[in-house]
């Protein structure tokens, strides 16, 4: 018996994209069709283009014809950002007063319906030169929009733009596990399930998973964790007899029940974890990409206890398979039917048989040199891979690699796109683009 998600329970259309990676964090928009080709300069298939102030890597989310985006606007003007493939751990020299804002736009034409100043002040923490002060994607149930701004707090805003409550989750000092003085900034996003806002907080100091009441912000439960800093978003997995929360972490991948009690743990991850867990009816996929481990795990539902595998084995009762040395560093994997796709920062796209973990193909995407941080999204049997240089690749879903097109956005793209109402929403450094076939709205 499968447990339906909140959106299924209320019968809402899958055209909504309510949180990071959309419904169930899958990255897949079922029943949607968006263009394979478009042209920013000529306007071909560009429904609208709206300037977004400030700097943020948070993704757009969609509900009921409204698009929500967060941003952090520096008092010193255009904020510094260095994209591309490099290994520097430097923090940005940006301690200016920031205005953290939540904007609501019309999905139909990009009109800004409201623009709420959520909070402002000097940032408590630093950010990586490749990051922003608004990395976390908001989440919505149509009535509330929840936004996390790291050490500045967790906020709930009404669908009309009124700040309803704020919750201080403490300082989120994030950086390299082996270099505590680095400050990279958080990126894990809040999610909404039933009446709970669930947030994963893994820092240099205190670590915990917390569930807050959606309407009041009051703590429903809080579970301590023993982790290294991590950047993945928790996922409510609904492929078993009861829903569970799965978190990616360096010490352990962990499964919890909906009251915060630990169900199982799995060791063997990388010491830096960023991808979000994904699942289908049969398996939970969790990956991380720092060497030497770089694992991909396929976990069966119903697990209990310690699932950690010995080094000489890649399967067990609850581990369908493990692949070492192939996990993605930043982008979250994507399941499409019985295929699993993973994208490396440097542009290697892997396709696996989801059931067995067997490699089907491995191809290098010919990007512009900046690599990939955004996660793949998909609809209508097509993958959309957004490169940091602004080149968006369209790949046919199937057992043979086939690139259908490459579309240039003409600005840096770090945020994962959203798909809703036959519209592909791509957030560049300075603009939000709505891409759809003319006449499809």
N, C-alpha and C positions, 0 to 999 in steps of 0.2 A: 504493500500500500504506500503510495507516494503522498507526502504531505504537501499541499499546495502552498504557494507563496502568498503573501499579503495581497499583492496585486491580483493574483488569480482569484483569491477569495472574494474580492469586491467586484470582480468581473471587469476590471479596467482594461482597456485596449493596450496591446503591446506596443502601440505607437508612442507610449511614454518612455522616457529615458530618465529614471528618477534619481540615479546616483552614479558613482564612478563605474564605468563599463556597463551601465544600463541595468536591465532587469536581471537579477541574480548574479550581477557582475560578469555576465556571460560574454559581453561584447558583441552579441548577435541580435539584430533586430528582425525578428521573424515577420514575414509577410511584407516587408518594406522593399521598395525599389528606388535606388538613387542612381544618378548618372555614372557612367564609366569615364566619360570625358567632359571637361569643362575648360574654360579659359577666363582667367581673372582679368586680363587686359581687354579682351573684346566683350566680356560680359556673358559669354555663352554659358547657359545653365547656372549663372549666378543670380539667385533670386534676390539677394540683398547682401550688402556689406556694411557693417556698423563698426565705427571706431570705439574701442574700449580703452578707457584711460588706465594708466598705471602699468604694472607688471605682475603677471600671475601665470602659473602653469596649471591651475585648476581647470577641469573640463567643464563645458556647459552641460546643464541638465534640462530636461523638458517635462512639462506636465500641462495638459489642458490648453495647448496652444501658447504657452508661455515658456520662455527660455530664461534660465537663471545663471548668472556668472558672478564669481567673486573677483576682487582685485585689490591690490595694495598700491596706493598712489603716493609717491615720494614728494616731500615738500621741496626737494632740490631739482625737480624736473625728471627728465628721462633717466631711469635707473640703469645701471650697468649690468650686462648679461654677456657671458662668454659661452657660446654653444660649441658643439663639436666633440670629436673623439680625443680626449686627453685625460691624463691621470692625476691632475693637480687636485689637492685637497683644500685649496685656499678658500677662505671666507671673503665675501665681498666687503669692501670698505664703504659700507653704506649704513650709517646709524641715524639717518635723517628721520624727522617726524613723518610717520606714515598715516594715511587715511585708509582704513580697511572698509571696503564698500561692497554691497551686494546690489546688482542690477537685474532688472526684469525687463525683457524685451519681447515684443510680439514675434511669434514664430512666422506669422504670415508675411510681415514686411520689415522686421528689424527695428521698428519704432521702440524707443526706450519708454516703457510704461511707468517705471519708477526707479529711483536711484537712492538707496538708503546708506547713509553713513553709519556703519555699525559701531566702530570704535576708532580712536586715533591716539597717537602718542609715539614716543621713541621705542623702537623694537626692543624687547627684553633680550632677545638672542640675535646672533649673527645668522647669515645665510651663506650658502655656498655660492661661488661666482656663477654657477650654472643654475642656481635655484632662485626662488623668489620668496617674498613674505606672504604669499598666498598660494601655496602648493596644493592644499587639500581641496578636493571637489566637494561641493555641497550635496545635500540629499533632501528629497521632498516627498511628501505624501499627498500633495495637492493643496493642503491647508497650511502646512508649516514648511519652512525651508531652514535647514540646520546647516550652519557653516562653522568650521573649525579654523581658527587662526593661530594655531600653536600655543605658545605661552601667553598670548593675548586672550585666549579663552574660547569657549564653545558658545555659540549664539543661536537662538531660534528666532526667526522672523516670520511674520504672517505672510500669506500670499498677496496681501495688499501693501507690504513693505514696512510694517510696524515691528520694531524689536520687542519680542515678547519676554524673553529671559536671557540671562547670561550665566555661565558656569565657569568658574576658575578650576582648571584641571592641574594647576601647578606648572612649574617650569619644564619645558620640553627641550632639554639640552641634548641635541642630536649630533652625532659625528662618528668618526671612525672608531671602531671598538678598540684599536690599538694605539689611538692618538686622541686621548680625551680632550685635549685643548682645541681640537678642530670643532667648529660649529657649522653644521650643514643645513640645519633647519628640518622640521618635520614634513611629512607628506602623506601619512596615513589619513584616509578620509572617513568621516562618520557615515554610518548607515542607519536606516530606519527599518524596524521590524515590529509589527503590531504597534504597541504603545511605547516602544523603547527606542532610544537613540544609543547605539552601541559604538564605542570608541576604543581603539587599541592604542595604548601609550607605552612605548618601549624607548627608554632614554639612557643616558649615561648614569642615571641615578635610579629613581623609583620607576618600576614597571608595573602596569596593571591593565586589565580589561574592565571597562565600566559600562553599565547600562543606566541611562537617565530616563526619567519619565518625559515623554515627548511634550506634554502640555505644560509641565511645570519646571523641568530641569532637575527635579529632585532625584537623588541617587536611589535607584531600585536595588542595585547590588554592585559590588566592586571586588574583583578578584586579583590578588597580587600575583605577579609573574616574576621569574628570575631570568631576565633576558639581556641581550645586548641591544643597542639601538637598532631599530628596524623601521621600514617605510611602507610595508604592505597594509592594505585595507582588509579588515576581517570580512568574512563571507558567512551568511546564514545558509547552510546547506540543507536541502529538503529532499534528499534522495533516499532516506531511510524511513523507519517507522515513526521517528520523531525528528523534528528539526534540531540542528546543532550549529554552533558557531565554530568556524575553523579559522585559525590565525597562523600566519607564516612567521617564523621566528628563527633566530640563529641557533640558540641552544636546542629548541624543540619546536616542531610543528605541533599545535595543540588543538584538541577538540573539546568543546564545552557544551553543556546543556544550556537551556535558555534561562537558567537561574545562576549561571556562572560557575557551576561545579565542573571540574575536569573529568572528561570521559576517557581520553587517551592522549598519549604523547608519542612523538616520533623524532628521534635524533638523526643526525647526519646531514644537516643543512649547511649552507655556507655561513660564514661569519658576518656577511652583510646580506640582508634579505629585503627585497622590494616588491617582487611580483605578488599579486593578489590570488588567493585560492579560487579555482573555478571547478565546476562539476557538471555532470549529466546524470541520467537516471541510475547509472551503475557505478561511477567512479568519481573520486575527488582528485583533482590534479593540483599539486603544489610544487613550485620550482624556485630555485635561486641560483645566482650566476657568478658568485665569486669563486675563484680558484683556491684550492684544488678540487673542492667537492663538486660544485656546479650540478646539483642533482635535479632530476625530475622524478617525483613520486606519484604513483597511481594508487590511491587508497580506496578500499572497499568500505561501504557503509556498515554501521553496526559494530565498529571497533570498540574495544575496551582495553585499558591498561597500557603498558609500554610496548610500542610497535617497532622499536629500533631494531634494524637489521644488522646481523653480523657482516663484517667486511666481505666475506666470501659468498654472500647470498643476496640476491636481488628480489626475492619473492618470499611471501609467508601467507598465513591465513588471511590477513587483512591488507597485505601489500600485493597488489596484482603484478606490479613490476616497478623496477627502478632503473633509470639510466643515469650514469655518472658522466660528468664532464660536458654536459650539453645544456644545462639550465640557463635561461636568459637572465641577464643582470638587472635590467630595468623593465622591459615590456612584459606584461602579463600574458600567459598563454591563452589560446583560443580553441575551443572545441566546436567543430562544425560536423554534425552527424557523427560518424565513426572515425573522423580524422582529428588529429591534434596538431595545431600549428604553434611553433615557438619562434620568436624573432630575437636575434642577438643585437646588441647595441651597434656592432660594426656592420650589420646588414645581412647576416646569414639567416635565411628562412628555412626551418626544418619542418617536415611533415611526417607524422608518425601514425601508425595504426593505433587507435586509442585503446583497443582491447588488449593488445599484446606488447605495445611499446616498440614494435619493429619500425625502423626507419624506412620511409617510403621514398623521400627525396631530401636532398640538401642543396640549396641554391644560394648563391650570393647575389643580393640586389645591387644593381649598379647605381648607387646613390651619389650625391654630389660631394661626399667626403665628410659631412657632419655627423653621419650615423643616425641612430634612432633612439629616442627616449619614450615616445608615445607608444601605447599598446595598440595592437591590431584591433579593428572592428570589422563587422561583416554583415552582409544581407544579400539575399537573392543569389547565393552561391558565389559571392565575390568578397575577397579580402581587401581592406583599405589600410595601407601601411604609410604612415605619415613620417617623413624624414625631417630631421632638425633643420635642414637647409630649405625646407618648404616644398620639397618634391614628394608628391603623394602617389604611391604606386597602387595600381589595381591589379589583383592577382585572381585568376579563376580558381575556385575551390575544386579540387580533384586530386587524383593520384599522380598526375603529371604536372610539372611546373609550367604555367602559362601566364606570362605578363600581358595584360590586356592594354594597359596604358600607363603613362606617367604624366601627372598634371602638376604644374608649378604654381605655388601660391604667392611667390615673390616676397615672402617674409618668413622669418624663423617660425617653425612650428614645434612646440614642445608638449603641448597638451593633447591628450587622447580625444579623438572626435566623438560626437554623439550622432545617433540616427533616430529620427522620429518623424512621423507623418510624411514619409517619402522624401525627407530632407536630410542631407548630410551637413552637419555643423562642424566646421573646422575653426579652431581658435588659433590665430597667429599671434605674433608678439604684440601687434597693435590693433588688430581687427578680428571681428567674428564674421565668418562667411556662412551663408546659407546656400547650399548647392542642391538644386532639384531640377528635374525635367520640366520644362514649361508646360503648364496645363495639368500638372499632377497634383496640385494642391486643392 
